Amino acid sequence: MMNNNFNNGATNNNNNSNNGGFIMATGTIRTMEVFAGTVKSAMEAYYGAGYKVQVHTVVKNNDLKLTGLTILARTSNIAPTIYLEHYFEQYKAGETMADVCQQIIRVYEEHKVMVDFDISSVTDFNRVKDRICYKLVNFDHNRELLSDTPHIKFHDLAIMFYIMVTHDAEGLGTVTVKNHIMDLWNVSKEKLFELAVQNTQRLFRGKVTSIADVMMEVLSARLDEECACEFFDMMVGEDDMIPMYVCSNTAKINGAGVIFYNGLLKEFADRMDSNFYIIPSSIHETILIPASIGMGVDEIRDMVRCVNATEVAPDEILSDSVYYYNRLTDRVEMA
C-alpha cells in the first residue's frame, strides 16, 4: 500500500516509527497550507534525494491563485505542475491522505519529463517567432498577472502573448511571454502582436457557427448520431432561426481572440447585412448578435452578467461588458 511505497526505494531520513502514519490521517487537516506541506513531505519521502519537491502559488487567469506542486528530477530542468485544490477537496470529503498521494504520484508518473528542456527553444527568437500566439483576458481582473507580462490594452480587455510548445491530444502546452523574455528577444510588443495575429490565425482556424448548429452538434454527440452539418469557416445564413452565432476557433481554446482575425468580423457583418453586438461568452468564445434583430444593450448586458455569475468558471470569465462592431468603420466599440 501507500505507506510501504513511501519507504521503499527512496532515501528517507524521517524513519517514521509508525510506518508513515502521518500519511493516513483523515479529516484532521483544515488548511491548504498544512495539506500542501503534508503532501510535499510525503512526495519527498517517496521520491528521495534524486528529486526536488516544491509547493508554490501559481497565478492563473483573472488572478486566480492556485497551489501548485512540482516534483523535479535532478536530471531534468522541467516538471509538470500539479494543482492541489482538487485533491484537498477530495481529502475533506473523506479520502485518506494515502489515497490522495497515490493519485498525485500516478498523475506525476504519467506526465513527468526525465530529460532537460531545450531552453533555446524559448530564448532563441528565430526558433519561436512562428509559434508566438495571443489570447484575450480581462485587464482589471489580471493586473497581477499582467504586471510583468507584455500586453496591449483593448477597451477593458488585454491581449497577451504565449509560445505554443505543444498541441496534441493531451491539450495545449504553452509558455507565457514575460517581460524578461521579450527583452531577451529585443523586440517590441507591437512586433509581438504583428507576429501573433499571423500565427494564431494560421495555427487556430477561426469558425463562426449558428448557435442552433452548435446545439445540434452537442445533442448529436450525446446521442451518438452523425450530425450534418483563407482562415476561418463562416457557417451562417440570413434564414437562421436563432440569430445568435458562436465565434471561436476549431480547437475551442482561447477562441475569444478570433475577433482580431483579418476580415472575420467584416465578412460576418456583410453576410448579416448588419452591425452586431459581441458578447464575451468566455475566454474561449464570443457570441455575435446582429443589431438588426432589435435586442437592447441593457438586455444583452444583463444576460452576460447572469451567465458569468452562474455558468462560467471563474478562471474562464472574460468580461461583463458588451461590444459593438460598426461595419462602416470596421471597428469594435464598447456598447
C-alpha positions as CSV (number, residue, x, y, z in Angstrom):
1,M,0.0,0.0,0.0
2,M,1.0,3.6,0.0
3,N,2.8,3.5,3.4
4,N,5.1,0.8,2.2
5,N,5.7,2.5,-1.1
6,F,6.8,5.6,0.7
7,N,9.6,3.7,2.5
8,N,10.7,1.5,-0.5
9,G,13.4,2.6,-2.9
10,A,13.7,6.1,-1.5
11,T,16.2,7.9,0.7
12,N,14.1,8.7,3.8
13,N,15.8,10.2,6.8
14,N,12.5,10.6,8.7
15,N,12.4,7.0,9.7
16,N,8.8,7.2,10.9
17,S,8.3,4.6,13.6
18,N,4.5,4.5,12.9
19,N,5.2,3.3,9.3
20,G,4.4,6.7,7.8
21,G,1.3,7.1,9.9
22,F,1.1,10.9,9.2
23,I,0.0,10.0,5.7
24,M,-3.0,8.0,7.0
25,A,-4.6,10.8,8.9
26,T,-8.1,11.5,7.6
27,G,-10.1,14.7,8.0
28,T,-7.7,16.3,10.5
29,I,-6.1,18.9,8.2
30,R,-8.0,22.1,8.0
31,T,-6.0,24.4,5.8
32,M,-4.5,24.3,2.3
33,E,-1.1,25.4,3.7
34,V,-0.9,22.3,6.0
35,F,-2.3,20.0,3.4
36,A,0.2,21.1,0.8
37,G,3.1,20.8,3.4
38,T,2.0,17.3,4.2
39,V,1.8,16.3,0.5
40,K,5.2,17.8,0.0
41,S,6.7,15.8,2.8
42,A,5.1,12.6,1.5
43,M,6.5,13.2,-2.0
44,E,9.9,13.9,-0.6
45,A,9.8,10.7,1.3
46,Y,8.6,8.7,-1.7
47,Y,11.0,10.1,-4.3
48,G,14.1,10.7,-2.2
49,A,17.2,12.7,-2.8
50,G,17.1,12.3,-6.6
51,Y,14.1,14.8,-6.8
52,K,13.3,18.3,-5.6
53,V,9.8,18.9,-4.4
54,Q,8.3,22.4,-4.2
55,V,5.0,24.0,-3.4
56,H,4.3,27.4,-4.9
57,T,1.5,29.8,-5.7
58,V,0.5,30.0,-9.4
59,V,-1.4,33.0,-10.7
60,K,-3.9,31.9,-13.4
61,N,-6.3,33.9,-15.5
62,N,-8.4,36.5,-13.6
63,D,-5.6,36.5,-10.9
64,L,-6.9,33.2,-9.6
65,K,-4.3,31.8,-7.3
66,L,-3.8,28.1,-7.1
67,T,-1.4,25.9,-5.1
68,G,1.0,24.1,-7.4
69,L,3.2,21.1,-6.6
70,T,6.2,20.3,-8.7
71,I,8.4,17.2,-8.5
72,L,11.6,17.9,-10.3
73,A,14.1,15.1,-11.1
74,R,17.6,16.2,-10.6
75,T,18.4,15.1,-14.1
76,S,15.8,17.4,-15.6
77,N,15.1,21.2,-15.7
78,I,11.3,20.9,-16.3
79,A,8.4,19.4,-14.4
80,P,4.6,19.4,-14.7
81,T,2.7,21.5,-12.1
82,I,0.0,19.5,-10.2
83,Y,-2.6,21.8,-8.7
84,L,-3.7,20.7,-5.2
85,E,-7.1,22.3,-4.7
86,H,-8.9,19.3,-6.3
87,Y,-7.1,16.8,-4.1
88,F,-7.7,18.9,-0.9
89,E,-11.4,18.8,-1.7
90,Q,-11.2,15.0,-2.1
91,Y,-9.4,14.8,1.3
92,K,-12.0,17.0,3.0
93,A,-14.7,14.7,1.5
94,G,-13.2,11.7,3.2
95,E,-10.3,10.4,1.1
96,T,-7.3,9.2,3.1
97,M,-4.1,11.1,2.6
98,A,-2.6,7.8,1.3
99,D,-5.2,7.6,-1.5
100,V,-4.7,11.3,-2.3
101,C,-0.9,10.8,-2.6
102,Q,-1.4,7.7,-4.7
103,Q,-3.4,9.8,-7.2
104,I,-0.8,12.6,-7.2
105,I,2.0,10.1,-7.8
106,R,0.1,8.4,-10.6
107,V,-0.6,11.8,-12.3
108,Y,3.1,12.8,-12.0
109,E,4.3,9.5,-13.4
110,E,2.1,9.9,-16.4
111,H,3.4,13.4,-17.2
112,K,7.0,13.5,-15.8
113,V,9.9,14.6,-18.0
114,M,13.2,13.0,-17.4
115,V,15.3,15.0,-19.9
116,D,16.3,18.6,-20.0
117,F,14.1,21.1,-21.7
118,D,15.9,22.9,-24.5
119,I,15.8,26.5,-23.2
120,S,16.9,27.8,-26.5
121,S,13.5,26.7,-27.9
122,V,12.1,29.7,-25.9
123,T,15.0,32.1,-25.7
124,D,16.0,32.0,-29.4
125,F,13.7,34.4,-31.2
126,N,14.3,32.9,-34.6
127,R,13.1,29.5,-33.3
128,V,9.9,30.7,-31.7
129,K,8.8,33.6,-33.9
130,D,6.4,31.2,-35.9
131,R,4.9,29.9,-32.6
132,I,4.1,33.2,-30.8
133,C,0.4,33.5,-30.4
134,Y,-2.0,35.7,-28.4
135,K,-5.1,35.4,-26.2
136,L,-7.6,37.8,-24.7
137,V,-8.0,38.3,-21.0
138,N,-9.8,40.8,-18.7
139,F,-7.5,43.8,-18.0
140,D,-8.7,44.7,-14.5
141,H,-9.0,41.1,-13.3
142,N,-5.5,40.3,-14.3
143,R,-3.4,43.2,-13.0
144,E,-1.1,40.9,-11.1
145,L,-0.6,38.6,-14.0
146,L,-0.1,41.4,-16.4
147,S,2.3,43.3,-14.2
148,D,5.4,41.6,-15.6
149,T,3.8,40.5,-18.9
150,P,3.8,42.4,-22.2
151,H,0.3,43.2,-23.3
152,I,-1.8,45.5,-25.4
153,K,-4.9,47.0,-23.8
154,F,-8.2,46.8,-25.8
155,H,-11.1,48.5,-24.1
156,D,-11.4,46.6,-20.8
157,L,-9.5,43.6,-22.2
158,A,-5.8,42.8,-22.7
159,I,-4.1,41.0,-25.5
160,M,-1.2,38.9,-24.0
161,F,1.2,36.6,-25.7
162,Y,2.4,33.0,-25.4
163,I,4.6,30.5,-27.1
164,M,2.9,27.3,-28.3
165,V,5.2,24.5,-27.2
166,T,2.9,21.5,-27.9
167,H,-0.6,21.0,-29.2
168,D,-1.8,17.4,-29.2
169,A,-4.5,15.1,-27.8
170,E,-3.5,15.9,-24.3
171,G,-4.1,19.6,-24.8
172,L,-2.2,22.9,-25.5
173,G,1.3,23.3,-23.9
174,T,2.3,27.0,-23.7
175,V,4.9,29.3,-22.2
176,T,3.7,32.8,-21.3
177,V,5.8,35.6,-22.8
178,K,7.1,37.6,-19.8
179,N,8.8,41.0,-20.0
180,H,12.3,39.4,-19.4
181,I,11.7,37.1,-22.4
182,M,10.6,40.0,-24.6
183,D,13.7,42.0,-23.5
184,L,15.9,39.0,-24.3
185,W,14.4,38.8,-27.8
186,N,14.9,42.6,-28.2
187,V,11.5,43.1,-29.9
188,S,8.6,45.4,-29.1
189,K,5.1,44.3,-28.1
190,E,3.8,45.8,-31.3
191,K,6.1,43.4,-33.2
192,L,4.8,40.5,-31.0
193,F,1.3,41.5,-31.8
194,E,2.0,41.5,-35.6
195,L,3.5,38.0,-35.4
196,A,0.9,36.7,-33.0
197,V,-2.0,37.7,-35.2
198,Q,-0.5,35.9,-38.2
199,N,0.5,32.8,-36.2
200,T,-2.7,32.5,-34.2
201,Q,-4.9,32.8,-37.3
202,R,-2.7,30.2,-39.1
203,L,-2.5,27.7,-36.2
204,F,-6.0,28.0,-34.8
205,R,-8.6,28.3,-37.6
206,G,-11.5,30.6,-36.8
207,K,-15.1,29.5,-37.0
208,V,-18.4,31.3,-36.8
209,T,-21.4,28.9,-36.3
210,S,-25.1,29.4,-35.7
211,I,-25.9,28.6,-32.1
212,A,-28.6,26.3,-33.3
213,D,-26.0,24.2,-35.2
214,V,-23.8,24.2,-32.1
215,M,-26.7,22.9,-30.0
216,M,-27.5,20.3,-32.6
217,E,-23.9,19.2,-32.6
218,V,-23.9,18.8,-28.8
219,L,-27.1,16.8,-28.9
220,S,-26.0,14.6,-31.7
221,A,-22.7,13.8,-29.9
222,R,-24.6,12.9,-26.8
223,L,-27.0,10.6,-28.8
224,D,-24.1,9.1,-30.7
225,E,-25.6,10.1,-34.0
226,E,-24.0,11.6,-37.1
227,C,-24.7,15.2,-37.4
228,A,-25.0,17.0,-40.7
229,C,-23.7,19.8,-40.6
230,E,-8.5,31.6,-46.1
231,F,-8.5,31.2,-42.2
232,F,-12.0,30.8,-40.9
233,D,-15.3,29.0,-41.6
234,M,-18.4,31.1,-41.9
235,M,-21.3,28.8,-41.2
236,V,-24.1,31.4,-41.1
237,G,-27.1,32.4,-43.2
238,E,-29.8,35.0,-43.3
239,D,-32.5,32.5,-42.6
240,D,-31.1,31.1,-39.3
241,M,-33.9,30.5,-36.9
242,I,-31.9,31.6,-33.9
243,P,-29.9,34.8,-34.9
244,M,-27.0,34.2,-32.4
245,Y,-23.6,32.9,-33.6
246,V,-20.7,31.3,-31.7
247,C,-17.3,32.8,-32.7
248,S,-14.3,30.7,-31.7
249,N,-11.6,28.6,-33.2
250,T,-11.7,24.9,-34.2
251,A,-9.6,24.0,-31.1
252,K,-12.1,25.8,-28.8
253,I,-9.2,27.1,-26.8
254,N,-8.7,30.8,-26.2
255,G,-11.1,31.4,-29.0
256,A,-12.3,34.8,-27.9
257,G,-9.3,36.3,-29.7
258,V,-10.7,35.2,-33.0
259,I,-12.4,38.6,-33.2
260,F,-9.0,40.0,-34.3
261,Y,-8.7,37.7,-37.3
262,N,-8.2,39.6,-40.5
263,G,-11.6,40.1,-42.2
264,L,-13.7,37.8,-40.0
265,L,-15.9,40.4,-38.4
266,K,-16.3,42.3,-41.6
267,E,-17.4,39.2,-43.5
268,F,-19.9,38.3,-40.8
269,A,-21.4,41.8,-40.9
270,D,-21.7,41.7,-44.7
271,R,-23.4,38.3,-44.6
272,M,-25.8,39.6,-42.0
273,D,-26.1,43.0,-43.7
274,S,-26.0,44.5,-40.2
275,N,-23.8,45.8,-37.4
276,F,-23.7,43.4,-34.5
277,Y,-23.0,43.0,-30.8
278,I,-20.2,40.9,-29.4
279,I,-20.9,39.0,-26.2
280,P,-17.8,37.8,-24.3
281,S,-19.1,34.3,-23.5
282,S,-15.7,33.2,-22.1
283,I,-12.0,33.4,-22.9
284,H,-12.7,30.6,-25.3
285,E,-15.5,32.1,-27.4
286,T,-17.7,35.1,-28.1
287,I,-21.3,35.2,-29.3
288,L,-22.3,37.5,-32.1
289,I,-25.9,39.0,-32.3
290,P,-26.9,41.1,-35.3
291,A,-28.2,44.5,-34.2
292,S,-31.0,44.2,-36.8
293,I,-32.9,41.8,-34.5
294,G,-33.6,44.6,-32.1
295,M,-32.3,43.3,-28.8
296,G,-31.5,46.2,-26.4
297,V,-28.0,46.7,-25.0
298,D,-29.2,46.6,-21.4
299,E,-30.9,43.3,-22.0
300,I,-27.8,41.8,-23.5
301,R,-25.6,43.1,-20.7
302,D,-27.9,41.6,-18.1
303,M,-27.7,38.3,-19.9
304,V,-23.9,38.4,-19.9
305,R,-23.7,39.2,-16.2
306,C,-26.1,36.4,-15.4
307,V,-24.3,33.8,-17.4
308,N,-20.9,34.8,-16.0
309,A,-22.2,34.6,-12.5
310,T,-23.9,31.2,-12.8
311,E,-22.4,29.3,-15.8
312,V,-18.8,30.3,-16.4
313,A,-15.8,29.1,-14.4
314,P,-14.1,31.9,-12.5
315,D,-10.9,31.5,-14.4
316,E,-12.6,31.5,-17.8
317,I,-14.7,34.7,-17.4
318,L,-13.7,37.3,-20.0
319,S,-15.8,40.4,-19.2
320,D,-19.3,41.6,-18.2
321,S,-19.2,44.2,-20.9
322,V,-20.9,44.2,-24.3
323,Y,-19.1,45.3,-27.5
324,Y,-20.4,46.6,-30.8
325,Y,-19.0,46.1,-34.3
326,N,-19.6,49.0,-36.7
327,R,-19.3,47.8,-40.3
328,L,-18.8,51.3,-41.7
329,T,-15.7,52.0,-39.6
330,D,-14.6,48.3,-39.3
331,R,-14.1,48.8,-35.6
332,V,-15.2,47.2,-32.3
333,E,-16.6,49.7,-29.8
334,M,-17.9,49.5,-26.2
335,A,-21.7,49.2,-26.4
